[in-house]
Amino acid sequence: MENLVYQMVMMIVAAAVLAAVLYIVYKSWRNGISPMPASAAVRHAVVRVMKQRASRGVMVEAGSGWGTLALQIAESCKGWRVIGIENSVIPMWISFLAARLGNHPNVSFERTDLYTYSYRGVDTVVCYLYPGAMQRLSTIFRAQLDPGAYVISVCFALPDWEPEQTIICRDLYRTKLYVYKA
């Protein structure tokens, strides 16, 4: 009997894991990109840029995935209110739990669409997305960001924007950060 209960519990766990993986694959397909954590070198470079710009404000990570970048910024830039927005439930909840367990009161995660989110009043937007998303966000940022707001993009440039600064990270891929001023 004990063995049967164990087998049933293991089947339920396996089914839950499979459902979670299938959900992430489905959302990745729908979004055009999977939730990909930024490398430590990239996270540190973004934090350096944030610290050069201001000591406080509102920062939104558009498409925060697993939350590693937003959490690093929240840890390193205590004066900032950090908001991670993500439309995939599982990575967003893992981010939320990591923020609570890590005692990061200045970070929150919201399940929302990065194309319908209002960027008005945001001082800095951080993105680690893909070219199609950057194309769509380019128009949204121009319409909504206040003059003087910054966009920090990992890997992919904003079309039709001239970066104020381009940084090459010291990681395996020599990842580029593009820093734009609205």
C-alpha positions in Angstrom: 0.0 0.0 0.0 2.8 2.4 0.9 4.5 1.7 -2.4 1.3 2.4 -4.3 0.9 5.8 -2.6 4.5 6.6 -3.3 4.0 5.7 -7.0 0.9 7.8 -7.2 2.6 10.8 -5.6 5.5 10.5 -8.1 3.1 10.3 -11.0 1.3 13.5 -9.9 4.7 15.3 -9.4 5.8 14.1 -12.9 2.6 15.2 -14.4 2.9 18.6 -12.7 6.5 19.1 -13.9 5.5 18.0 -17.5 2.6 20.5 -17.4 4.9 23.3 -16.2 7.5 22.5 -18.9 4.8 22.4 -21.6 3.3 25.7 -20.4 6.7 27.4 -20.5 7.3 26.0 -24.1 3.9 27.2 -25.2 4.4 30.7 -23.7 7.9 30.8 -25.2 6.5 30.0 -28.6 3.7 32.6 -28.2 6.2 35.3 -27.0 8.8 34.5 -29.6 11.5 34.0 -26.9 12.0 31.9 -23.9 12.8 33.3 -20.4 16.6 33.5 -20.5 18.5 34.7 -17.4 21.2 37.3 -18.0 24.8 36.3 -17.2 26.5 37.6 -14.1 28.7 39.9 -16.2 25.6 41.4 -17.9 23.8 41.9 -14.7 26.8 43.6 -13.2 27.2 45.8 -16.2 23.5 46.9 -16.1 23.9 47.7 -12.4 27.0 49.9 -13.2 25.0 51.8 -15.8 22.1 52.2 -13.3 24.4 53.6 -10.7 25.9 56.1 -13.1 22.5 57.5 -14.0 20.8 58.2 -10.7 20.5 56.9 -7.2 16.7 56.5 -7.2 13.7 56.3 -9.4 11.4 53.7 -11.0 12.9 51.0 -13.1 10.9 48.5 -15.1 12.3 45.3 -16.6 10.2 44.6 -19.6 10.0 40.8 -19.9 11.6 40.0 -16.6 11.6 36.2 -17.1 13.0 34.4 -14.0 13.7 37.8 -12.4 17.5 37.5 -12.0 18.2 40.9 -13.5 15.5 42.7 -11.7 16.5 41.1 -8.4 20.2 42.0 -9.0 19.2 45.6 -9.6 16.9 45.7 -6.5 19.8 44.3 -4.4 22.4 46.7 -5.7 20.3 49.9 -6.2 18.3 50.2 -3.0 16.9 53.6 -3.8 15.2 52.3 -6.9 11.7 50.9 -7.1 12.1 47.9 -9.4 9.1 46.4 -11.3 9.5 43.2 -13.3 6.8 42.6 -15.8 6.3 39.2 -17.3 3.3 37.5 -19.0 4.4 33.9 -18.3 3.0 32.7 -14.9 5.6 30.2 -13.8 8.7 32.4 -14.2 6.8 35.4 -12.8 5.8 33.4 -9.6 9.4 32.1 -9.2 10.6 35.7 -9.4 8.0 36.8 -6.9 9.0 34.0 -4.5 12.7 34.8 -4.9 12.0 38.4 -4.1 10.1 37.5 -1.0 12.6 34.9 0.2 15.5 37.3 -0.5 13.8 40.1 1.4 13.7 42.6 -1.4 11.1 45.2 -0.5 11.9 47.5 -3.4 11.1 45.0 -6.1 7.7 43.7 -7.3 6.6 41.5 -10.2 3.5 41.9 -12.3 1.9 39.5 -14.7 1.2 41.7 -17.7 1.9 42.2 -21.3 5.0 44.4 -22.0 3.3 45.9 -25.1 0.2 47.2 -23.1 2.0 48.2 -19.9 2.1 52.0 -19.3 5.8 53.2 -19.2 4.7 56.8 -18.2 6.6 58.0 -15.2 9.2 55.3 -15.5 12.8 56.5 -15.2 14.6 53.5 -16.7 13.4 50.5 -18.7 15.7 47.5 -18.9 15.1 44.9 -21.7 16.6 41.6 -22.6 14.3 40.6 -25.5 14.7 40.0 -29.2 14.6 42.1 -32.4 10.9 41.8 -33.0 10.0 42.9 -29.5 12.5 45.8 -29.7 10.8 46.9 -32.9 7.4 47.0 -31.3 8.7 48.7 -28.1 10.5 51.4 -30.0 7.3 53.1 -30.9 5.8 52.6 -27.4 8.8 54.0 -25.7 8.9 57.1 -27.9 5.2 57.7 -27.1 5.3 57.0 -23.4 8.7 57.6 -21.9 9.3 61.1 -20.4 12.2 63.1 -21.8 15.4 62.1 -19.9 14.2 58.5 -19.2 16.7 55.8 -20.1 16.3 52.4 -21.9 19.0 49.8 -21.3 18.8 47.0 -23.8 20.8 43.8 -23.6 21.9 42.3 -26.9 19.4 43.9 -29.2 19.3 47.5 -30.3 16.2 49.7 -30.5 15.6 50.4 -34.2 15.7 54.1 -35.2 17.3 55.1 -31.8 20.8 56.3 -31.4 22.5 54.8 -28.3 24.1 57.3 -26.0 26.5 54.5 -25.0 27.3 51.0 -26.1 29.0 48.7 -23.6 30.6 45.4 -24.4 30.3 43.1 -21.4 33.1 40.8 -20.3 31.2 37.6 -20.8 31.7 34.7 -23.2 29.6 36.3 -25.9 30.8 39.8 -25.4 27.2 40.9 -25.0 26.4 44.4 -25.9 24.4 46.8 -23.7 22.7 49.7 -25.5 22.0 52.7 -23.4 19.4 55.2 -24.8 18.1 58.5 -23.5 14.5 59.4 -24.4 
